[in-house]
Amino acid sequence: MSLSANAIAAILIAAFWSVVLPLIAIQNAEVVVLKLLTLQSVSLPLGLVLALSVATGMVGTIAVRLLWTTPSRRRPTFYEEPLD
């Protein structure tokens, strides 16, 4: 079983964040408040804000990649003729 470069990169990025986030969360237990124009969030620990940001970014990236994949780029199944 060979892993593609994208799969290896995804595994390395996930491993990096799963090591870094707990370290930051433990060291920085201070509370932060996010402000945008007139809106203000509830007080949350910095580690939780970082974890939510990373999770939102990962889910958003997956959603964008799924929506932007064109049907012509997908692999044909065993019963389909190749497109080219």
DSSP file (Angstrom, degrees, kcal/mol; ACC not computed):
  #  RESIDUE AA STRUCTURE BP1 BP2  ACC     N-H-->O    O-->H-N    N-H-->O    O-->H-N    TCO  KAPPA ALPHA  PHI   PSI    X-CA   Y-CA   Z-CA
    1    1 A M              0   0    0      0, 0.0     2,-0.4     0, 0.0     0, 0.0   0.000 360.0 360.0 360.0 118.6    0.0    0.0    0.0
    2    2 A S        -     0   0    0      0, 0.0     2,-0.4     0, 0.0     0, 0.0  -0.864 360.0-141.3-107.5 138.8    1.6    3.2   -1.1
    3    3 A L        -     0   0    0     -2,-0.4     2,-0.0     1,-0.1     0, 0.0  -0.759  18.8-124.9 -95.4 140.6    0.5    6.6    0.3
    4    4 A S     >  -     0   0    0     -2,-0.4     4,-2.2     1,-0.1     5,-0.2  -0.312  27.1-106.5 -76.3 167.2    0.4    9.6   -2.0
    5    5 A A  H  > S+     0   0    0      1,-0.2     4,-2.4     2,-0.2     5,-0.2   0.863 120.6  54.7 -63.0 -35.6    2.3   12.8   -1.2
    6    6 A N  H  > S+     0   0    0      2,-0.2     4,-2.3     1,-0.2    -1,-0.2   0.898 108.1  48.4 -65.3 -40.1   -1.0   14.5   -0.3
    7    7 A A  H  > S+     0   0    0      2,-0.2     4,-2.2     1,-0.2    -2,-0.2   0.906 112.2  48.7 -67.5 -40.7   -1.9   11.8    2.2
    8    8 A I  H  X S+     0   0    0     -4,-2.2     4,-2.3     2,-0.2    -2,-0.2   0.917 112.1  49.0 -64.7 -42.8    1.6   12.0    3.8
    9    9 A A  H  X S+     0   0    0     -4,-2.4     4,-2.4     1,-0.2    -2,-0.2   0.905 110.8  50.5 -63.2 -41.2    1.4   15.8    4.0
   10   10 A A  H  X S+     0   0    0     -4,-2.3     4,-2.3     1,-0.2    -1,-0.2   0.896 110.6  49.1 -64.2 -40.0   -2.0   15.6    5.6
   11   11 A I  H  X S+     0   0    0     -4,-2.2     4,-2.4     2,-0.2    -2,-0.2   0.912 111.9  48.7 -65.4 -42.2   -0.8   13.1    8.2
   12   12 A L  H  X S+     0   0    0     -4,-2.3     4,-2.4     2,-0.2    -2,-0.2   0.900 112.0  48.4 -65.0 -41.0    2.2   15.2    9.0
   13   13 A I  H  X S+     0   0    0     -4,-2.4     4,-2.4     2,-0.2     5,-0.2   0.922 112.7  48.1 -65.7 -43.8    0.1   18.4    9.4
   14   14 A A  H  X S+     0   0    0     -4,-2.3     4,-2.1     1,-0.2    -2,-0.2   0.897 112.4  49.3 -63.8 -39.7   -2.4   16.6   11.6
   15   15 A A  H  X S+     0   0    0     -4,-2.4     4,-1.0     2,-0.2    -2,-0.2   0.907 110.3  51.4 -65.4 -41.1    0.4   15.2   13.8
   16   16 A F  H >X S+     0   0    0     -4,-2.4     4,-2.7     1,-0.2     3,-0.8   0.946 112.8  44.2 -60.0 -49.8    2.0   18.6   14.1
   17   17 A W  H 3X S+     0   0    0     -4,-2.4     4,-2.2     1,-0.2    -1,-0.2   0.838 108.7  57.2 -68.2 -32.3   -1.3   20.3   15.2
   18   18 A S  H 3< S+     0   0    0     -4,-2.1    -1,-0.2    -5,-0.2    -2,-0.2   0.704 115.0  38.8 -73.6 -15.8   -2.1   17.4   17.6
   19   19 A V  H <X S+     0   0    0     -4,-1.0     4,-1.1    -3,-0.8    -2,-0.2   0.829 119.0  45.0 -92.4 -42.5    1.2   18.0   19.4
   20   20 A V  H  X S+     0   0    0     -4,-2.7     4,-2.5    -5,-0.2     5,-0.3   0.905 105.8  58.1 -72.6 -43.2    1.4   21.8   19.2
   21   21 A L  H  X S+     0   0    0     -4,-2.2     4,-2.7     1,-0.2     5,-0.2   0.911 106.4  46.5 -60.5 -46.2   -2.2   22.6   20.3
   22   22 A P  H  > S+     0   0    0      0, 0.0     4,-2.3     0, 0.0    -1,-0.2   0.901 112.3  52.3 -63.3 -36.2   -2.1   20.8   23.7
   23   23 A L  H  X S+     0   0    0     -4,-1.1     4,-2.1     2,-0.2    -2,-0.2   0.937 113.1  43.1 -62.6 -45.5    1.3   22.4   24.5
   24   24 A I  H  X S+     0   0    0     -4,-2.5     4,-2.4     1,-0.2    -1,-0.2   0.901 113.3  52.9 -66.2 -40.4    0.0   25.9   23.7
   25   25 A A  H  < S+     0   0    0     -4,-2.7    22,-0.3    -5,-0.3    -1,-0.2   0.879 111.8  45.1 -64.5 -37.6   -3.2   25.2   25.6
   26   26 A I  H  < S+     0   0    0     -4,-2.3     3,-0.3    -5,-0.2    -1,-0.2   0.903 117.1  43.7 -72.5 -40.7   -1.4   24.1   28.7
   27   27 A Q  H  < S+     0   0    0     -4,-2.1     2,-0.7     1,-0.2    -2,-0.2   0.822 116.9  45.8 -76.1 -30.9    1.1   27.0   28.7
   28   28 A N     <  +     0   0    0     -4,-2.4    19,-0.7    -5,-0.2    18,-0.3  -0.773  57.7 155.4-117.3  86.3   -1.4   29.7   27.9
   29   29 A A        +     0   0    0     -2,-0.7    -1,-0.1    -3,-0.3    -4,-0.1   0.294  35.5 124.1 -91.9  10.4   -4.4   29.3   30.1
   30   30 A E        -     0   0    0     15,-0.1    16,-1.8     1,-0.1     2,-0.3  -0.357  64.4-113.3 -74.4 155.0   -5.4   33.0   29.9
   31   31 A V  E     -A   45   0A   0     14,-0.2     2,-0.3    15,-0.1    -1,-0.1  -0.668  30.8-165.7 -90.5 138.2   -8.8   34.0   28.7
   32   32 A V  E     -A   44   0A   0     12,-3.2    12,-2.3    -2,-0.3     2,-0.4  -0.902   9.9-153.8-122.8 153.7   -9.2   35.8   25.4
   33   33 A V        -     0   0    0     -2,-0.3     2,-0.4    10,-0.2    10,-0.1  -0.996  14.1-143.2-126.0 125.5  -12.1   37.7   23.9
   34   34 A L        -     0   0    0     -2,-0.4     7,-2.7     8,-0.4     2,-0.4  -0.745  17.3-168.3 -90.8 133.9  -12.5   38.1   20.1
   35   35 A K  E     +B   40   0B   0     -2,-0.4     2,-0.4     5,-0.2     5,-0.2  -0.980  12.7 176.7-125.5 135.2  -13.8   41.4   18.8
   36   36 A L  E >   -B   39   0B   0      3,-2.1     3,-2.7    -2,-0.4     2,-0.4  -0.928  66.7 -55.6-138.2 110.8  -15.0   42.1   15.3
   37   37 A L  T 3  S-     0   0    0     -2,-0.4     0, 0.0     1,-0.3     0, 0.0  -0.412 124.0 -17.7  54.6-112.1  -16.4   45.6   14.7
   38   38 A T  T 3  S+     0   0    0     -2,-0.4    -1,-0.3    -3,-0.1     2,-0.2   0.475 118.8  97.4-100.6  -1.9  -19.2   45.8   17.2
   39   39 A L  E <   -B   36   0B   0     -3,-2.7    -3,-2.1     0, 0.0     2,-0.4  -0.590  50.9-171.6 -88.1 149.2  -19.4   42.1   17.9
   40   40 A Q  E     -B   35   0B   0     -2,-0.2    -5,-0.2    -5,-0.2     2,-0.1  -0.997  12.4-139.9-142.5 134.5  -17.7   40.4   20.8
   41   41 A S        -     0   0    0     -7,-2.7     2,-0.1    -2,-0.4     3,-0.1  -0.324  32.5 -91.8 -85.3 171.5  -17.4   36.7   21.6
   42   42 A V        -     0   0    0      1,-0.1     2,-0.4    -9,-0.1    -8,-0.4  -0.388  55.5 -84.7 -74.5 162.3  -17.6   35.1   25.0
   43   43 A S        +     0   0    0    -10,-0.1   -10,-0.2    -2,-0.1    -1,-0.1  -0.578  58.4 171.2 -73.9 124.0  -14.5   34.6   27.1
   44   44 A L  E     -A   32   0A   0    -12,-2.3   -12,-3.2    -2,-0.4     2,-0.1  -0.956  38.0 -99.2-132.0 150.3  -12.6   31.5   26.0
   45   45 A P  E  >  -A   31   0A   0      0, 0.0     4,-2.0     0, 0.0     3,-0.3  -0.384  34.9-119.1 -65.0 148.9   -9.2   30.0   26.9
   46   46 A L  H  > S+     0   0    0    -16,-1.8     4,-2.4   -18,-0.3     5,-0.2   0.875 112.3  55.4 -59.1 -40.3   -6.6   30.7   24.2
   47   47 A G  H  > S+     0   0    0    -19,-0.7     4,-2.4   -22,-0.3    -1,-0.2   0.882 107.7  49.0 -61.8 -38.6   -6.0   26.9   23.6
   48   48 A L  H  > S+     0   0    0     -3,-0.3     4,-2.5     2,-0.2    -1,-0.2   0.889 109.8  51.5 -68.6 -38.9   -9.7   26.4   22.9
   49   49 A V  H  X S+     0   0    0     -4,-2.0     4,-2.1     2,-0.2    -2,-0.2   0.921 112.1  46.9 -62.8 -43.7   -9.8   29.4   20.4
   50   50 A L  H  X S+     0   0    0     -4,-2.4     4,-2.5     2,-0.2     5,-0.2   0.916 112.1  50.0 -64.2 -43.0   -6.8   27.9   18.6
   51   51 A A  H  X S+     0   0    0     -4,-2.4     4,-2.4     1,-0.2    -2,-0.2   0.913 111.9  47.7 -63.0 -42.7   -8.3   24.4   18.5
   52   52 A L  H  X S+     0   0    0     -4,-2.5     4,-2.4     2,-0.2    -1,-0.2   0.881 111.4  51.6 -65.3 -37.5  -11.6   25.8   17.1
   53   53 A S  H  X S+     0   0    0     -4,-2.1     4,-2.2    -5,-0.2    -2,-0.2   0.921 111.8  45.5 -65.1 -44.4   -9.7   27.9   14.5
   54   54 A V  H  X S+     0   0    0     -4,-2.5     4,-2.4     2,-0.2    -2,-0.2   0.921 114.0  48.7 -65.6 -43.8   -7.7   24.9   13.3
   55   55 A A  H  X S+     0   0    0     -4,-2.4     4,-2.5     2,-0.2     5,-0.2   0.906 111.7  49.4 -63.5 -41.6  -10.8   22.6   13.2
   56   56 A T  H  X S+     0   0    0     -4,-2.4     4,-2.6     1,-0.2    -1,-0.2   0.903 111.2  50.2 -63.8 -41.0  -12.8   25.3   11.3
   57   57 A G  H  X S+     0   0    0     -4,-2.2     4,-2.2     2,-0.2    -2,-0.2   0.895 111.3  48.1 -64.0 -40.7   -9.9   25.7    8.8
   58   58 A M  H  X S+     0   0    0     -4,-2.4     4,-2.2     2,-0.2    -2,-0.2   0.934 114.3  45.0 -66.1 -46.1   -9.7   21.9    8.2
   59   59 A V  H  X S+     0   0    0     -4,-2.5     4,-2.4     1,-0.2    -2,-0.2   0.907 113.8  50.7 -65.0 -41.0  -13.4   21.5    7.7
   60   60 A G  H  X S+     0   0    0     -4,-2.6     4,-2.5    -5,-0.2    -1,-0.2   0.894 109.5  50.4 -63.2 -40.2  -13.5   24.6    5.5
   61   61 A T  H  X S+     0   0    0     -4,-2.2     4,-2.4     2,-0.2    -1,-0.2   0.910 110.8  48.8 -64.7 -42.3  -10.7   23.3    3.3
   62   62 A I  H  X S+     0   0    0     -4,-2.2     4,-2.2     2,-0.2    -2,-0.2   0.925 112.3  48.8 -62.7 -43.9  -12.4   19.9    2.9
   63   63 A A  H  X S+     0   0    0     -4,-2.4     4,-2.2     2,-0.2    -2,-0.2   0.915 112.4  47.5 -63.5 -43.4  -15.6   21.6    1.9
   64   64 A V  H  X S+     0   0    0     -4,-2.5     4,-2.4     1,-0.2    -1,-0.2   0.914 111.9  49.9 -65.5 -42.2  -14.0   23.9   -0.6
   65   65 A R  H  X S+     0   0    0     -4,-2.4     4,-0.8     1,-0.2    -1,-0.2   0.889 112.2  48.1 -64.7 -37.8  -12.0   21.0   -2.2
   66   66 A L  H  < S+     0   0    0     -4,-2.2     3,-0.3    -5,-0.2    -1,-0.2   0.891 115.1  44.8 -68.7 -38.2  -15.1   18.9   -2.5
   67   67 A L  H  < S+     0   0    0     -4,-2.2    -2,-0.2     1,-0.2    -1,-0.2   0.823 114.8  47.4 -75.6 -30.9  -17.1   21.8   -4.0
   68   68 A W  H  < S+     0   0    0     -4,-2.4     2,-0.4    -5,-0.2    -1,-0.2   0.508  82.7 108.7 -91.2  -4.1  -14.4   22.8   -6.4
   69   69 A T     <  -     0   0    0     -4,-0.8     5,-0.0    -3,-0.3    -4,-0.0  -0.608  64.9-140.2 -74.4 124.4  -13.5   19.4   -7.8
   70   70 A T    >   -     0   0    0     -2,-0.4     3,-1.5     1,-0.1     4,-0.4  -0.575  13.7-124.0 -84.4 148.5  -14.7   19.1  -11.3
   71   71 A P  G >  S+     0   0    0      0, 0.0     3,-0.9     0, 0.0    -1,-0.1   0.781 108.4  64.6 -62.2 -26.1  -16.3   15.9  -12.5
   72   72 A S  G 3  S+     0   0    0      1,-0.2    11,-0.1    11,-0.0    -3,-0.0   0.698  97.6  56.6 -71.8 -16.8  -13.8   15.6  -15.4
   73   73 A R  G <  S+     0   0    0     -3,-1.5    -1,-0.2     2,-0.1     2,-0.1   0.578  85.1  98.6 -90.4 -10.0  -11.0   15.2  -12.9
   74   74 A R  S <  S-     0   0    0     -3,-0.9    -4,-0.0    -4,-0.4     0, 0.0  -0.432  82.5-102.9 -79.1 155.2  -12.4   12.2  -11.1
   75   75 A R        -     0   0    0     -2,-0.1     2,-0.1     1,-0.1    -1,-0.1  -0.495  36.0-112.7 -75.8 141.1  -11.1    8.7  -11.9
   76   76 A P        -     0   0    0      0, 0.0    -1,-0.1     0, 0.0     2,-0.1  -0.478  29.7-127.3 -71.4 145.2  -13.4    6.5  -14.1
   77   77 A T    >   -     0   0    0     -2,-0.1     3,-1.4     4,-0.1     0, 0.0  -0.255  36.8 -87.8 -82.2 179.2  -14.9    3.5  -12.4
   78   78 A F  T 3  S+     0   0    0      1,-0.3    -1,-0.1    -2,-0.1     0, 0.0   0.730 127.5  45.6 -65.4 -21.5  -14.5    0.0  -13.8
   79   79 A Y  T 3  S+     0   0    0      2,-0.1     2,-0.3     0, 0.0    -1,-0.3   0.463  98.3  86.4-100.9  -1.8  -17.7    0.4  -15.9
   80   80 A E  S <  S-     0   0    0     -3,-1.4     3,-0.1     1,-0.0     0, 0.0  -0.719  75.7-123.3 -99.5 149.9  -17.0    3.9  -17.3
   81   81 A E        -     0   0    0     -2,-0.3    -4,-0.1     1,-0.1    -2,-0.1  -0.630  39.9 -96.5 -81.7 146.2  -15.0    4.7  -20.4
   82   82 A P        -     0   0    0      0, 0.0    -1,-0.1     0, 0.0    -7,-0.1  -0.339  27.5-132.1 -60.8 146.9  -12.0    7.1  -19.9
   83   83 A L              0   0    0      1,-0.2    -2,-0.0   -11,-0.1   -11,-0.0   0.801 360.0 360.0 -74.3 -29.6  -12.9   10.7  -20.7
   84   84 A D              0   0    0      0, 0.0    -1,-0.2     0, 0.0    -3,-0.0   0.436 360.0 360.0-100.5 360.0   -9.8   11.4  -22.8
